[in-house]
Amino acid sequence: MLDPQNQETFSAQPLSTDTYSVGDLSLQMLPTTGKLALRGNPIDSSFTRPVTKLLGVELPIIANTVVTSRIGTVIWRGPDEWMIELPLGQVETFAAELEMALEGQHISIVDLTDAYSVLRLSGQGARHVLSSGCPINLNENDFGADQCAQSHYLKAGIMLRFVDETPAFDVFVRRSETEYLWQLLQLSCQTDTSFLELESNAKCSANNN
């Protein structure tokens, strides 16, 4: 991985725009969405039943999985913790509905809307770009539909969510680390594209010979 300070061959610009593309790779800053962290006992029906009723789906209890509900997306973050991503304008109302439905229980509801940015990385080289700084196995047979994972990209803590077969991934990162991660991913996109071009040129040269 290139150091973002090394500008001799590759250039990473500060986050002054919400989109960047090179080759077929695209990096986007997604619009702000609402994010609620919910904690509770997944084996206690007095907790799960009201939550299921409000969401319209059961909470994901299998590690590193995601479900889509009528409210938004529910992301597994731990054995007793989930992140609910929903439209920005619905955060306060839905949080109040959860608090009312779960009144008297030992639970936690925290508004994380302002704590995280979400970057979307897509394109054929997206898995390779992410793997260059993230230690988890992102092979298409091991990380695909309805999956997520908490990890890190070099020194930035992240949460990854698979979006579609483009492939596309949403990368959740704390706002304080957004520009750092943006520059790292931007540099990695440039490196990956340059490598693919060199590989393609080498194949063409070999075929011509």
Secondary structure as a PSIPRED ss2 file (coil, helix, strand):
# PSIPRED VFORMAT (PSIPRED V4.0)

   1 M C   1.000  0.000  0.000
   2 L C   1.000  0.000  0.000
   3 D C   1.000  0.000  0.000
   4 P C   1.000  0.000  0.000
   5 Q C   1.000  0.000  0.000
   6 N C   1.000  0.000  0.000
   7 Q C   1.000  0.000  0.000
   8 E C   1.000  0.000  0.000
   9 T C   1.000  0.000  0.000
  10 F C   1.000  0.000  0.000
  11 S C   1.000  0.000  0.000
  12 A C   1.000  0.000  0.000
  13 Q C   1.000  0.000  0.000
  14 P C   1.000  0.000  0.000
  15 L C   1.000  0.000  0.000
  16 S C   1.000  0.000  0.000
  17 T C   1.000  0.000  0.000
  18 D C   1.000  0.000  0.000
  19 T E   0.000  0.000  1.000
  20 Y E   0.000  0.000  1.000
  21 S E   0.000  0.000  1.000
  22 V E   0.000  0.000  1.000
  23 G C   1.000  0.000  0.000
  24 D C   1.000  0.000  0.000
  25 L E   0.000  0.000  1.000
  26 S E   0.000  0.000  1.000
  27 L E   0.000  0.000  1.000
  28 Q E   0.000  0.000  1.000
  29 M E   0.000  0.000  1.000
  30 L C   1.000  0.000  0.000
  31 P C   1.000  0.000  0.000
  32 T C   1.000  0.000  0.000
  33 T C   1.000  0.000  0.000
  34 G E   0.000  0.000  1.000
  35 K E   0.000  0.000  1.000
  36 L E   0.000  0.000  1.000
  37 A E   0.000  0.000  1.000
  38 L E   0.000  0.000  1.000
  39 R E   0.000  0.000  1.000
  40 G C   1.000  0.000  0.000
  41 N C   1.000  0.000  0.000
  42 P C   1.000  0.000  0.000
  43 I C   1.000  0.000  0.000
  44 D C   1.000  0.000  0.000
  45 S H   0.000  1.000  0.000
  46 S H   0.000  1.000  0.000
  47 F H   0.000  1.000  0.000
  48 T H   0.000  1.000  0.000
  49 R H   0.000  1.000  0.000
  50 P H   0.000  1.000  0.000
  51 V H   0.000  1.000  0.000
  52 T H   0.000  1.000  0.000
  53 K H   0.000  1.000  0.000
  54 L H   0.000  1.000  0.000
  55 L H   0.000  1.000  0.000
  56 G C   1.000  0.000  0.000
  57 V C   1.000  0.000  0.000
  58 E C   1.000  0.000  0.000
  59 L C   1.000  0.000  0.000
  60 P C   1.000  0.000  0.000
  61 I C   1.000  0.000  0.000
  62 I C   1.000  0.000  0.000
  63 A C   1.000  0.000  0.000
  64 N C   1.000  0.000  0.000
  65 T E   0.000  0.000  1.000
  66 V E   0.000  0.000  1.000
  67 V E   0.000  0.000  1.000
  68 T E   0.000  0.000  1.000
  69 S C   1.000  0.000  0.000
  70 R C   1.000  0.000  0.000
  71 I C   1.000  0.000  0.000
  72 G C   1.000  0.000  0.000
  73 T E   0.000  0.000  1.000
  74 V E   0.000  0.000  1.000
  75 I E   0.000  0.000  1.000
  76 W E   0.000  0.000  1.000
  77 R E   0.000  0.000  1.000
  78 G E   0.000  0.000  1.000
  79 P C   1.000  0.000  0.000
  80 D C   1.000  0.000  0.000
  81 E E   0.000  0.000  1.000
  82 W E   0.000  0.000  1.000
  83 M E   0.000  0.000  1.000
  84 I E   0.000  0.000  1.000
  85 E E   0.000  0.000  1.000
  86 L E   0.000  0.000  1.000
  87 P C   1.000  0.000  0.000
  88 L H   0.000  1.000  0.000
  89 G H   0.000  1.000  0.000
  90 Q H   0.000  1.000  0.000
  91 V H   0.000  1.000  0.000
  92 E H   0.000  1.000  0.000
  93 T H   0.000  1.000  0.000
  94 F H   0.000  1.000  0.000
  95 A H   0.000  1.000  0.000
  96 A H   0.000  1.000  0.000
  97 E H   0.000  1.000  0.000
  98 L H   0.000  1.000  0.000
  99 E H   0.000  1.000  0.000
 100 M H   0.000  1.000  0.000
 101 A H   0.000  1.000  0.000
 102 L C   1.000  0.000  0.000
 103 E C   1.000  0.000  0.000
 104 G C   1.000  0.000  0.000
 105 Q C   1.000  0.000  0.000
 106 H C   1.000  0.000  0.000
 107 I C   1.000  0.000  0.000
 108 S E   0.000  0.000  1.000
 109 I E   0.000  0.000  1.000
 110 V E   0.000  0.000  1.000
 111 D E   0.000  0.000  1.000
 112 L C   1.000  0.000  0.000
 113 T C   1.000  0.000  0.000
 114 D C   1.000  0.000  0.000
 115 A C   1.000  0.000  0.000
 116 Y E   0.000  0.000  1.000
 117 S E   0.000  0.000  1.000
 118 V E   0.000  0.000  1.000
 119 L E   0.000  0.000  1.000
 120 R E   0.000  0.000  1.000
 121 L E   0.000  0.000  1.000
 122 S E   0.000  0.000  1.000
 123 G C   1.000  0.000  0.000
 124 Q C   1.000  0.000  0.000
 125 G C   1.000  0.000  0.000
 126 A H   0.000  1.000  0.000
 127 R H   0.000  1.000  0.000
 128 H H   0.000  1.000  0.000
 129 V H   0.000  1.000  0.000
 130 L H   0.000  1.000  0.000
 131 S H   0.000  1.000  0.000
 132 S C   1.000  0.000  0.000
 133 G C   1.000  0.000  0.000
 134 C C   1.000  0.000  0.000
 135 P C   1.000  0.000  0.000
 136 I C   1.000  0.000  0.000
 137 N C   1.000  0.000  0.000
 138 L C   1.000  0.000  0.000
 139 N C   1.000  0.000  0.000
 140 E C   1.000  0.000  0.000
 141 N C   1.000  0.000  0.000
 142 D C   1.000  0.000  0.000
 143 F C   1.000  0.000  0.000
 144 G C   1.000  0.000  0.000
 145 A C   1.000  0.000  0.000
 146 D C   1.000  0.000  0.000
 147 Q E   0.000  0.000  1.000
 148 C E   0.000  0.000  1.000
 149 A E   0.000  0.000  1.000
 150 Q E   0.000  0.000  1.000
 151 S E   0.000  0.000  1.000
 152 H E   0.000  0.000  1.000
 153 Y E   0.000  0.000  1.000
 154 L C   1.000  0.000  0.000
 155 K C   1.000  0.000  0.000
 156 A E   0.000  0.000  1.000
 157 G E   0.000  0.000  1.000
 158 I E   0.000  0.000  1.000
 159 M E   0.000  0.000  1.000
 160 L E   0.000  0.000  1.000
 161 R E   0.000  0.000  1.000
 162 F E   0.000  0.000  1.000
 163 V E   0.000  0.000  1.000
 164 D E   0.000  0.000  1.000
 165 E C   1.000  0.000  0.000
 166 T C   1.000  0.000  0.000
 167 P C   1.000  0.000  0.000
 168 A E   0.000  0.000  1.000
 169 F E   0.000  0.000  1.000
 170 D E   0.000  0.000  1.000
 171 V E   0.000  0.000  1.000
 172 F E   0.000  0.000  1.000
 173 V E   0.000  0.000  1.000
 174 R E   0.000  0.000  1.000
 175 R H   0.000  1.000  0.000
 176 S H   0.000  1.000  0.000
 177 E H   0.000  1.000  0.000
 178 T H   0.000  1.000  0.000
 179 E H   0.000  1.000  0.000
 180 Y H   0.000  1.000  0.000
 181 L H   0.000  1.000  0.000
 182 W H   0.000  1.000  0.000
 183 Q H   0.000  1.000  0.000
 184 L H   0.000  1.000  0.000
 185 L H   0.000  1.000  0.000
 186 Q H   0.000  1.000  0.000
 187 L H   0.000  1.000  0.000
 188 S H   0.000  1.000  0.000
 189 C H   0.000  1.000  0.000
 190 Q H   0.000  1.000  0.000
 191 T H   0.000  1.000  0.000
 192 D H   0.000  1.000  0.000
 193 T H   0.000  1.000  0.000
 194 S H   0.000  1.000  0.000
 195 F H   0.000  1.000  0.000
 196 L H   0.000  1.000  0.000
 197 E H   0.000  1.000  0.000
 198 L H   0.000  1.000  0.000
 199 E H   0.000  1.000  0.000
 200 S H   0.000  1.000  0.000
 201 N H   0.000  1.000  0.000
 202 A H   0.000  1.000  0.000
 203 K H   0.000  1.000  0.000
 204 C H   0.000  1.000  0.000
 205 S H   0.000  1.000  0.000
 206 A H   0.000  1.000  0.000
 207 N H   0.000  1.000  0.000
 208 N H   0.000  1.000  0.000
 209 N C   1.000  0.000  0.000
